[in-house]
């Protein structure tokens, strides 16, 4: 089972979750090939993850553009939704901006308040990969910045 499939299975097992899987375009009816997931994370913010082979092909933008109206329809009292990215993840920031999100702030502390130690190390591994230092040992990863960029999308901006 891929990491995306595991994440989707975990999310779908929670009745309060609102997750979808991302399948490749033109995969055919009932292909059951998952290349990503999108939904609300445990902090009630947008989360999406794609197989690295699907990066740069417009899947994240397409999935988010489809997800947002469904989210606001499913939760009609909700007026906005938040999302955050690691500061260096320019591609994900562009996806959010193309889908109507507005950059709200930068910080380094919110991530430390919300993550367990093992989760922080996993996030640092991801940051290291983004920065081209994926093989760095855990001790070296402790020095990587975890600066976050926060975004918000308002229901009214979707039309």
Buried (B, 14 or more C-beta within 10 A) or exposed (E): EEEBBEBBEEBBEEEEBBBBBBBBEEEEEEEEEBBBBBBBBEEEBBBBBBBEEBEEEEBBBBBBBBBBEEBBEEEEEEEEBBBBBBBBBEEBBEBBBEBBBEEEEEBEEBBEEEBEEEEBEEBBBBBBEBEEEEEBEEEEBEEBEBBBBBBBBEBEEEE
